Amino acid sequence: MKKSLKEIENILAQEIATILSVDPSTVIKDVPLHEMGVDSLSFVELLVFIEKTFNIKLMESGLTREDFRTIHSLASSISYTGYRL
């Protein structure tokens, strides 16, 4: 079942909080991921989570670097891909 943009944002924010070991309330959806502390290792963890959770093959998805700028932009792009749960 397809989730709303807000639901996708919340799922991503929760996972980023888990990856970064921070309180989910400190994760702001319009702050660039690198400013939140997402480094190359945590980025890979996030990619694996996205592939598994949203059933998206990232290499075939057409998502670009700009799509991964913020949680909001990433959620919008995931929603647009028409993922399947």
C-alpha atoms as one frame of an Amber mdcrd trajectory, in Angstrom:
protein
   0.000   0.000   0.000   1.340   3.403  -0.956   2.092   5.775   1.907   1.633
   9.532   1.973   4.569  11.904   1.589   4.360  12.729   5.308   4.446   9.036
   6.235   7.506   8.470   4.018   9.227  11.472   5.603   8.508  10.097   9.068
   9.827   6.634   8.163  13.026   8.156   6.758  13.462  10.509   9.720  13.081
   7.622  12.167  15.650   5.534  10.301  18.135   8.407  10.047  17.735   8.998
  13.781  18.448   5.308  14.375  21.483   5.310  12.063  22.887   8.462  13.681
  21.925   7.384  17.236  20.041  10.616  17.891  16.597  11.463  19.219  14.081
  11.402  16.317  12.758  14.801  17.420  16.128  16.345  16.506  15.897  15.223
  12.878  14.677  18.117  10.731  13.268  17.171   7.358  14.559  20.188   5.415
  18.144  20.164   6.704  20.702  18.667   4.275  21.571  15.118   5.263  25.296
  15.871   5.489  24.585  18.700   7.958  22.775  16.196  10.179  25.889  14.048
  10.250  25.109  11.538   7.501  28.523  10.414   6.250  29.426   7.862   3.589
  28.930   4.860   5.878  25.586   6.014   7.247  24.537   6.946   3.708  25.102
   3.345   2.601  23.015   2.155   5.559  20.259   4.534   4.451  20.422   3.248
   0.864  20.040  -0.358   2.017  17.100   0.650   4.221  15.395   2.455   1.310
  15.816  -0.514  -1.022  14.391  -2.949   1.518  11.626  -0.780   2.951  10.298
   0.727  -0.257  11.225  -2.132  -2.603  13.165   0.232  -4.859  16.138  -0.822
  -6.946  18.149   2.366  -6.552  20.397   1.692  -9.551  17.286   1.561 -11.747
  15.228   4.210  -9.955  16.536   7.310 -11.700  17.108   9.020  -8.344  19.868
  11.629  -8.509  22.259  13.166  -6.031  19.899  16.126  -5.605  17.084  13.745
  -4.603  19.170  12.798  -1.555  19.726  16.382  -0.369  17.132  16.387   2.447
  14.596  14.008   3.941  11.844  16.002   2.267  13.424  15.811  -1.203  14.157
  12.114  -0.738  10.616  11.347   0.415   9.200  13.274  -2.556  11.377  11.304
  -4.957  10.482   7.969  -3.347   6.799   8.851  -3.562   7.211   9.812  -7.207
   8.908   6.511  -8.124   5.691   4.654  -7.349   7.360   2.218  -4.967   5.565
  -0.963  -3.970   5.299  -2.190  -0.394
